[in-house]
Amino acid sequence: MPPNIKEELIKLIGLQKFDKAVFDLKKEKGEAPGKLARIDAAAAEMKACLKGMEEDRQRMALEQKKREGDLAVREEEIKKAQGQLAQLKTNKEYQAKMAEIESLKADKSVIEEEILGLMEAVEAAKAPLETERRRLAEEEKKFGQQRAAINERVKQIDADIQQLEGKRKIAAAAVDKGLLQHYEHVLQGRGDIALVPVQENSCQGCHMLIPPQVINEIRMHERLISCETCTRILYLEDDVGIA
């Protein structure tokens, strides 16, 4: 006995609700890795920023230490030069040594200014660094919560899919095998939905115009009617009892 097309069409519309729900859930699940990757990228960017700030402060502190070493060398050189003054025999030698001492003192003054500037810079970097550390700690806590929420949602999606697929299996068993095969072939090709209504003489899958004679064929229920453009199976909502 041939299947009652109208009844089978109603069954397929019900079946499609399960398939569409599963499709949407799988799509949502597929977006989870990207969301996690964006969270990881944001965390990595903040860590890199903090590391850069720490390295800058460390670099300035090391430069300060180096210049303090240079200052000690200059002070020793000045002390040594001043100790040599009493040993000089001529006024020319004395003037030359004094010029050397003044040059060393000038260098010392420059180094002292550089050290002071570096000390101020190191100190000035301390507060922003601590602020950034606190901000990173707070954001990492939020990132952890976001990751947990996404992973929990994925678990829920898996559970929902399993439940829907169980119901889908029951619904599919009630559909005529030949029509079910046709439906699944269309669904595989379209990805999201295989059946669409005709509204205002247009296919709601591709929005192409459906000729009046095709609409009449849909109402006759002699066979499943497909859109010639998108190949989706067509139905009329009022004809199948959908308000």
Secondary structure in CASP SS format (residue, H / E / C, confidence):
PFRMAT SS
TARGET T0000
AUTHOR 0000-0000-0000
METHOD secondary structure of the structure
MODEL  1
M C 1.00
P C 1.00
P C 1.00
N C 1.00
I H 1.00
K H 1.00
E H 1.00
E H 1.00
L H 1.00
I H 1.00
K H 1.00
L H 1.00
I H 1.00
G H 1.00
L H 1.00
Q H 1.00
K H 1.00
F H 1.00
D H 1.00
K H 1.00
A H 1.00
V H 1.00
F H 1.00
D H 1.00
L H 1.00
K H 1.00
K H 1.00
E H 1.00
K H 1.00
G H 1.00
E H 1.00
A H 1.00
P H 1.00
G H 1.00
K H 1.00
L H 1.00
A H 1.00
R H 1.00
I H 1.00
D H 1.00
A H 1.00
A H 1.00
A H 1.00
A H 1.00
E H 1.00
M H 1.00
K H 1.00
A H 1.00
C H 1.00
L H 1.00
K H 1.00
G H 1.00
M H 1.00
E H 1.00
E H 1.00
D H 1.00
R H 1.00
Q H 1.00
R H 1.00
M H 1.00
A H 1.00
L H 1.00
E H 1.00
Q H 1.00
K H 1.00
K H 1.00
R H 1.00
E H 1.00
G H 1.00
D H 1.00
L H 1.00
A H 1.00
V H 1.00
R H 1.00
E H 1.00
E H 1.00
E H 1.00
I H 1.00
K H 1.00
K H 1.00
A H 1.00
Q H 1.00
G H 1.00
Q H 1.00
L H 1.00
A H 1.00
Q H 1.00
L C 1.00
K C 1.00
T C 1.00
N H 1.00
K H 1.00
E H 1.00
Y H 1.00
Q H 1.00
A H 1.00
K H 1.00
M H 1.00
A H 1.00
E H 1.00
I H 1.00
E H 1.00
S H 1.00
L H 1.00
K H 1.00
A H 1.00
D H 1.00
K H 1.00
S H 1.00
V H 1.00
I H 1.00
E H 1.00
E H 1.00
E H 1.00
I H 1.00
L H 1.00
G H 1.00
L H 1.00
M H 1.00
E H 1.00
A H 1.00
V H 1.00
E H 1.00
A H 1.00
A H 1.00
K H 1.00
A H 1.00
P H 1.00
L H 1.00
E H 1.00
T H 1.00
E H 1.00
R H 1.00
R H 1.00
R H 1.00
L H 1.00
A H 1.00
E H 1.00
E H 1.00
E H 1.00
K H 1.00
K H 1.00
F H 1.00
G H 1.00
Q H 1.00
Q H 1.00
R H 1.00
A H 1.00
A H 1.00
I H 1.00
N H 1.00
E H 1.00
R H 1.00
V H 1.00
K H 1.00
Q H 1.00
I H 1.00
D H 1.00
A H 1.00
D H 1.00
I H 1.00
Q H 1.00
Q H 1.00
L H 1.00
E H 1.00
G H 1.00
K H 1.00
R H 1.00
K H 1.00
I H 1.00
A H 1.00
A H 1.00
A H 1.00
A C 1.00
V C 1.00
D C 1.00
K H 1.00
G H 1.00
L H 1.00
L H 1.00
Q H 1.00
H H 1.00
Y H 1.00
E H 1.00
H H 1.00
V H 1.00
L H 1.00
Q H 1.00
G H 1.00
R H 1.00
G C 1.00
D C 1.00
I C 1.00
A C 1.00
L E 1.00
V E 1.00
P E 1.00
V E 1.00
Q E 1.00
E C 1.00
N C 1.00
S E 1.00
C E 1.00
Q C 1.00
G C 1.00
C C 1.00
H C 1.00
M C 1.00
L E 1.00
I C 1.00
P C 1.00
P H 1.00
Q H 1.00
V H 1.00
I H 1.00
N H 1.00
E H 1.00
I H 1.00
R H 1.00
M H 1.00
H C 1.00
E C 1.00
R C 1.00
L C 1.00
I C 1.00
S E 1.00
C C 1.00
E C 1.00
T C 1.00
C C 1.00
T C 1.00
R C 1.00
I E 1.00
L E 1.00
Y E 1.00
L C 1.00
E C 1.00
D C 1.00
D C 1.00
V C 1.00
G C 1.00
I C 1.00
A C 1.00
END
